[in-house]
Amino acid sequence: MNDIILQVENLSFTYPNRQCALIDINFQIEKGKKVFFHGANGAGKTTLFQCLNGLLKVRQGVIRLNGQIVKNERERMQFINIVFQNAEDQMIAGNVFDEVAFGPVNRGLPKEEVVKRVEQVMRQMNIEHLRNNPPHFLSYGEKKRVAIASILSMEQEMILLDEPTAGLDARQREELIETMNHLVNEGRTLLISTHDTDFSFRCADRVFVLHQGQLVGEGSAEEIFSLADLLEKANLAKPVLMEVYEKLLKYSYIKPGGLPHDMKEFSELLNNNQHEQ
């Protein structure tokens, strides 16, 4: 049986202005998976992540981590951390090295362990050359990578990424995907909030869809993005590769086969069909 790392039961959240942001949310997450959350602006994705992380106090519903109810927000922060969409919101140190080291230092880790972790994640995120730079003067993409590195240095079991590809160029996006794959291979669990359906179609182990504070869809990427009514309701675009694949099938340019999730798989599909003709 697969390990369940996170269970959310009957979670609702209403802001002080009486705006109801989440309504009776129920789901569970397997350990070591990349799980994507979709929804239009205002659907509740960020509120959900802040409830999970402990930035917002949950008064209605239950959050279980590894089977145990965790009511205390500070305890959840020790287990789950978040990389915000606007990375500058989490920048507090005078240089990149100190920014990445902030979490481990605050946890009282020995200096040698802190340096080891910081050096490792800076290499992983390709920001070694920025170590002495003030974070606030970096480019948007560089700030994003520094923010991710600062979370990775704390070695938490679960990481929440809010629009992680925003502001990244094509190369940085590939580096992010490699990093995500590396993290899940290490046993970490990633929850990703995004508008980018191409990104989730390529990477997701599981997809959830939120609409007006309610969970309205759950399944594999292929299942979710095949539901035209759900995509329209949640204002989501069908992934480009899925659109192209369906068009090629419709006009008999290719034979039915495995649905490609990236350009490598798509090229292999075209080559296989060409050889069969």
VOGU-3710 file (C-alpha; in Angstrom, 3 decimals, decimal comma):
1> mndiilqven> 0,000/0,000/0,000  1,286/3,468/-0,856  2,266/5,720/2,057  -0,123/8,617/2,677  1,831/11,621/3,927  -0,979/14,205/3,985  -4,710/13,922/4,621  -7,083/16,888/4,521  -10,549/16,323/5,952  -13,501/18,729/5,714
11> lsftypnrqc> -11,261/21,786/5,505  -13,047/25,125/5,196  -11,638/28,619/5,612  -13,309/32,012/5,842  -11,367/35,287/5,986  -12,224/37,954/8,616  -14,143/39,918/5,970  -16,410/36,832/5,722  -15,064/35,875/2,312  -15,377/32,090/2,136
21> alidinfqie> -12,177/30,861/0,424  -12,343/27,086/0,977  -15,424/24,894/1,318  -15,284/21,336/2,716  -12,017/20,252/1,058  -11,093/16,550/1,280  -8,094/14,809/-0,287  -4,998/12,761/0,472  -1,468/12,848/-0,912  0,969/9,977/-1,352
31> kgkkvffhga> 4,553/10,390/-0,229  7,169/11,104/-2,907  4,746/12,462/-5,532  4,471/15,629/-7,597  0,910/16,859/-7,081  -0,429/19,834/-9,032  -3,283/22,152/-8,072  -5,101/24,111/-10,773  -7,784/26,767/-10,677  -8,516/30,304/-11,805
41> ngagkttlfq> -7,404/33,301/-9,755  -9,428/33,306/-6,564  -10,165/29,576/-6,706  -8,496/29,018/-3,324  -5,098/27,553/-4,248  -2,963/29,992/-2,258  -5,321/29,926/0,728  -5,159/26,123/0,736  -1,358/26,149/0,659  -1,197/28,681/3,506
51> clngllkvrq> -3,566/26,547/5,579  -1,417/23,469/4,980  1,804/25,317/5,786  0,454/26,962/8,946  0,488/30,565/7,771  -3,303/30,578/8,233  -5,028/29,155/11,297  -7,382/26,292/10,479  -10,570/26,397/12,548  -12,735/24,080/10,439
61> gvirlngqiv> -11,397/20,718/9,362  -8,471/18,420/10,075  -4,941/18,170/8,626  -3,091/14,904/9,197  0,635/14,463/8,558  1,798/10,842/8,427  -1,515/9,862/9,984  -1,287/12,254/12,946  -3,559/15,275/13,405  -1,394/18,409/13,489
71> knerermqfi> -3,357/21,374/14,826  -0,403/23,565/15,761  0,625/25,910/12,939  4,253/26,048/14,073  4,498/22,244/13,936  3,186/22,229/10,372  5,764/24,861/9,411  8,481/22,518/10,694  7,188/19,812/8,353  5,961/21,817/5,337
81> nivfqnaedq> 7,409/24,938/3,756  6,298/27,136/0,891  7,987/28,991/-1,956  5,812/31,996/-2,773  5,028/33,142/-6,298  6,671/36,491/-5,546  10,017/35,215/-4,300  11,064/38,648/-3,012  8,436/38,360/-0,262  10,646/35,816/1,517
91> miagnvfdev> 14,009/37,579/1,092  15,413/38,892/4,378  19,218/38,420/4,337  21,947/40,668/2,976  23,429/38,144/0,559  22,438/34,916/-1,151  24,555/32,629/1,047  22,984/33,995/4,241  19,510/33,807/2,664  19,901/30,108/1,906
101> afgpvnrglp> 21,472/29,501/5,334  18,740/31,329/7,288  16,481/28,318/7,919  19,170/25,851/9,046  20,813/28,520/11,244  17,500/29,300/12,949  17,061/25,601/13,683  20,328/25,621/15,578  22,223/23,282/13,275  26,025/23,120/13,650
111> keevvkrveq> 27,941/25,540/11,427  29,546/22,696/9,456  26,139/21,182/8,657  24,740/24,575/7,640  27,634/25,231/5,245  27,347/21,718/3,793  23,620/22,120/3,099  23,971/25,619/1,658  26,803/24,673/-0,686  24,888/21,600/-1,860
121> vmrqmniehl> 21,627/23,386/-2,686  23,390/26,359/-4,288  25,085/23,932/-6,685  21,771/22,165/-7,223  19,998/25,438/-8,123  22,994/26,827/-10,075  23,357/29,959/-7,930  26,900/29,483/-6,578  28,102/32,517/-8,522  25,499/34,656/-6,738
131> rnnpphflsy> 26,572/33,745/-3,198  27,707/37,277/-2,223  25,027/39,196/-4,143  22,191/41,014/-2,333  19,001/39,027/-3,127  16,883/42,129/-3,794  19,069/43,117/-6,749  18,767/39,775/-8,542  16,592/39,119/-11,576  13,133/37,624/-11,057
141> gekkrvaias> 14,295/34,170/-12,135  17,372/34,344/-9,898  15,239/35,350/-6,908  12,992/32,387/-7,598  15,935/29,989/-7,570  17,317/31,504/-4,361  13,906/31,161/-2,681  13,702/27,499/-3,698  17,260/26,915/-2,459  16,417/28,498/0,914
151> ilsmeqemil> 13,592/25,966/1,326  15,644/22,996/0,119  18,342/23,773/2,710  15,862/22,915/5,498  15,382/19,381/4,092  11,666/19,201/4,891  9,541/16,273/3,787  6,964/18,372/1,939  7,476/21,497/-0,160  4,741/23,741/-1,562
161> ldeptaglda> 5,572/25,656/-4,749  3,281/28,542/-5,719  3,606/29,237/-9,488  7,251/28,040/-9,572  7,767/28,571/-13,329  6,679/32,229/-13,287  9,569/34,396/-14,458  11,825/31,477/-15,439  13,308/31,182/-18,915  13,374/27,895/-20,839
171> rqreelietm> 16,712/26,712/-19,420  15,761/27,619/-15,852  12,461/25,806/-16,306  14,314/22,628/-17,315  16,606/23,016/-14,308  13,538/23,353/-12,074  12,033/20,159/-13,493  15,327/18,320/-12,907  15,380/19,611/-9,326  11,792/18,515/-8,730
181> nhlvnegrtl> 12,543/15,028/-10,058  15,628/14,832/-7,862  13,619/15,810/-4,788  10,899/13,192/-5,307  13,578/10,577/-5,967  14,916/11,478/-2,507  11,451/10,840/-1,078  10,235/14,444/-0,817  6,642/15,327/-1,664  5,892/18,365/-3,829
191> listhdtdfs> 2,609/20,264/-4,050  2,584/22,744/-6,918  0,063/25,490/-7,579  0,111/26,655/-11,204  -1,860/28,029/-14,136  0,546/26,284/-16,537  -1,249/23,162/-17,782  1,646/22,235/-20,096  3,936/22,156/-17,054  1,601/19,949/-15,007
201> frcadrvfvl> 0,780/17,691/-17,969  4,483/16,995/-18,332  5,319/16,531/-14,646  2,275/15,672/-12,531  1,695/12,378/-10,755  -1,705/13,695/-9,678  -3,820/16,743/-10,507  -6,433/18,518/-8,401  -8,745/21,286/-9,625  -10,247/23,986/-7,424
211> hqgqlvgegs> -13,174/26,217/-8,386  -14,651/28,914/-6,151  -13,169/27,321/-3,058  -14,342/23,788/-3,821  -12,404/20,748/-5,004  -14,102/19,863/-8,299  -11,641/17,478/-9,942  -9,004/14,892/-9,067  -7,164/12,400/-11,239  -4,188/11,775/-13,469
221> aeeifsladl> -3,158/14,528/-15,876  -4,634/12,583/-18,790  -7,936/12,115/-16,974  -8,296/15,726/-15,844  -7,288/17,365/-19,110  -9,627/15,105/-21,075  -12,664/16,578/-19,308  -13,816/19,453/-21,510  -16,597/20,545/-19,140  -14,218/20,681/-16,179
231> lekanlakpv> -11,615/22,668/-18,132  -14,252/25,183/-19,173  -15,658/25,459/-15,654  -12,225/26,067/-14,124  -11,033/28,267/-17,014  -8,137/25,942/-17,865  -6,472/25,457/-21,239  -5,908/21,955/-22,563  -2,151/21,200/-22,763  -0,710/21,933/-26,219
241> lmevyekllk> 0,760/18,439/-26,730  -2,591/16,888/-25,899  -4,338/19,184/-28,404  -1,826/18,343/-31,144  -1,994/14,610/-30,425  -5,797/14,639/-30,640  -5,735/16,594/-33,927  -3,232/14,190/-35,475  -5,385/11,245/-34,403  -8,546/12,861/-35,728
251> ysyikpgglp> -7,079/13,297/-39,207  -5,345/9,874/-39,137  -1,808/11,274/-39,329  -0,823/8,923/-36,517  -2,117/5,684/-35,049  -3,488/5,508/-31,494  -0,758/4,980/-28,965  0,691/6,325/-25,762  -0,174/9,971/-25,205  3,123/11,948/-25,216
261> hdmkefsell> 3,780/14,165/-22,201  6,899/15,953/-23,475  8,656/16,734/-26,751  10,937/13,707/-26,508  7,960/11,349/-26,280  6,194/13,274/-29,049  9,209/12,943/-31,376  9,413/9,208/-30,653  5,706/8,846/-31,462  6,155/10,612/-34,819
271> nnnqheq> 9,223/8,554/-35,663  7,452/5,287/-34,829  4,483/6,205/-37,001  6,752/7,233/-39,885  8,548/3,876/-39,791  5,233/2,018/-39,832  4,033/3,811/-42,990
//
